Amino acid sequence: MFYTKKLFIATGLLVIGITVFISCINSTDKQADVRGPMYAGDVTCISCHKNVYDSYLHSAHKNTSRLASRASIIGSFTSPENEFVYNAADKVVMEQKGNSFYQTEYKNNVKAASYKFDIAIGSGRKAQTYLFKQGDEIRQLPVSYFVPSSSWANSPGFFSDRAYFERNIPSGCFGCHASAANVEVAQTGGVQLSEKFIPGGMLLGIDCERCHGPAKEHVEYHTEHPGEKIGKYITDIRTLSRTQKMDMCGVCHSGIKKAIQPVSNFKPGDKLEDFYYPSGLRPDVNSIDVHGTQVQFIMASQCYIKSDNLTCTSCHDPHQKESSDLAVFSQRCMNCHTEANHNFCKMAPQLGEAIKANCIDCHMPTKPSKVIQLLTNGTQNPLPDFIRTHVVAVYPQESQKVLALWKSKK
């Protein structure tokens, strides 16, 4: 975000806004950003960037983790849709009690265990899973929600024949699904033995400062100098090199790797190599999973290789909720692929005006993930989540499917 207007901080709004974000888990400090004194909290962005901020509230980044509520949990709590059955003797029922929500296990129709939904992970576009607080640990609930089947499903990697409530979630998972998750680490000889989540030390969602850097000095300067039109003490994303821009997205969109340091420490302009141990090999895009590897895939595409300036934000506006709008992305394809540039789609004469609405299904088809698979009620085999590949290429079979579908609608 680029700060160009006069900034007025309403003290009451600041206190309320920051309280909402940092009180995720029993916060005791209502006014300091959990990341430290250099951070202002993204509520301070509203005065100068209200339109962008309002849009960002609905984005996948903002909603990648939220406090669990009826608004954030997308599954049903009404019988019989609120059950996940493991076998004749074991099931989990999603239950609402007042403003709280629980996954309750019943064995032979007798209540065996019940744990509260505390955090919803995932914006809800494809799937969503849930976490609960257990002492100073965070654990994953056994039942997730799978949007393609419109039903509750066994959480990925969990037992398929019984409920399991013991899976601990390390702070590293929050490196890409939250803006902060502070822990106390116990280690011996440099080897980590355990970690405890600090009460009030979690900041859910990917907030403004996670991508734009600490903003406390920026806010203070522009409050004191409201006539200054050039953003000071904040990273102007446009000034970053192409590599720096890709590194900034790659910290979360280049797959699961062993971290050198917490990725939540990453700031715009940092090097990705300072956060992950190198693999030593150029990734084979045919062998890595489609889940979470967008940066490797786009960098293997001819669109990227033949361009000097294409980056993730050439196609994506991270402040907008637009992931399902294929026409928007198709228009961005056509910013580069034109008849004048002699690189326009060869199927254009057959598709006519329809091509303006969907380049994506032909050139970036969805692929099944081997990592994200969920078992739904009454099925024996888990269903994969289909994720759009970011290897932009010509896929003849996919193109024929799109053409056939288009002809059937004429």
LINZIKA-V578105 format. One record per backbone hydrogen bond with DSSP energy under -1.0 kcal/mol. NH is the residue of the N-H (numbers start at 1). CO is the residue of the C=O. If there is no record, write none. Layout:
[[NH | CO] [NH | CO]]
This chain:
[[14 | 10] [15 | 11] [16 | 12] [17 | 13] [18 | 14] [19 | 15] [20 | 16] [21 | 17] [22 | 18] [23 | 19] [36 | 33] [39 | 36] [44 | 41] [45 | 42] [46 | 43] [49 | 45] [53 | 49] [54 | 50] [55 | 51] [56 | 52] [57 | 53] [58 | 55] [59 | 56] [63 | 59] [64 | 61] [66 | 120] [68 | 118] [73 | 69] [83 | 80] [84 | 92] [86 | 90] [87 | 90] [91 | 106] [92 | 84] [93 | 104] [94 | 82] [95 | 102] [97 | 100] [100 | 97] [102 | 95] [103 | 115] [104 | 93] [105 | 113] [106 | 91] [107 | 110] [108 | 89] [110 | 107] [112 | 105] [113 | 105] [115 | 103] [117 | 101] [118 | 131] [119 | 131] [120 | 66] [121 | 129] [122 | 64] [128 | 145] [129 | 121] [131 | 119] [132 | 139] [134 | 137] [137 | 134] [139 | 132] [140 | 167] [141 | 130] [144 | 153] [145 | 128] [146 | 151] [147 | 126] [150 | 147] [151 | 146] [153 | 144] [154 | 375] [155 | 142] [158 | 155] [169 | 138] [173 | 170] [174 | 171] [175 | 172] [178 | 174] [179 | 203] [180 | 203] [182 | 201] [184 | 196] [186 | 194] [188 | 191] [191 | 188] [193 | 186] [194 | 186] [196 | 184] [197 | 136] [198 | 182] [200 | 25] [201 | 198] [203 | 180] [206 | 61] [212 | 208] [213 | 209] [216 | 38] [219 | 215] [220 | 216] [221 | 217] [222 | 218] [223 | 219] [224 | 220] [225 | 221] [228 | 225] [235 | 212] [239 | 236] [240 | 237] [245 | 241] [246 | 242] [247 | 243] [248 | 244] [249 | 245] [250 | 246] [251 | 247] [252 | 249] [253 | 249] [255 | 292] [260 | 275] [265 | 262] [266 | 263] [270 | 267] [274 | 271] [275 | 272] [276 | 272] [277 | 258] [287 | 284] [288 | 284] [295 | 253] [297 | 293] [298 | 294] [299 | 295] [301 | 298] [305 | 301] [306 | 302] [314 | 311] [315 | 312] [316 | 312] [320 | 317] [325 | 322] [326 | 324] [329 | 325] [330 | 326] [331 | 327] [332 | 328] [333 | 329] [334 | 330] [336 | 333] [337 | 333] [338 | 336] [342 | 339] [343 | 338] [348 | 345] [351 | 347] [352 | 348] [354 | 351] [355 | 352] [356 | 353] [357 | 354] [363 | 359] [364 | 360] [367 | 387] [369 | 385] [374 | 383] [379 | 376] [383 | 374] [385 | 372] [387 | 367] [389 | 365] [392 | 390] [393 | 363] [399 | 395] [400 | 396] [401 | 397] [402 | 398] [403 | 399] [404 | 400] [405 | 401] [406 | 402] [407 | 403] [408 | 404]]
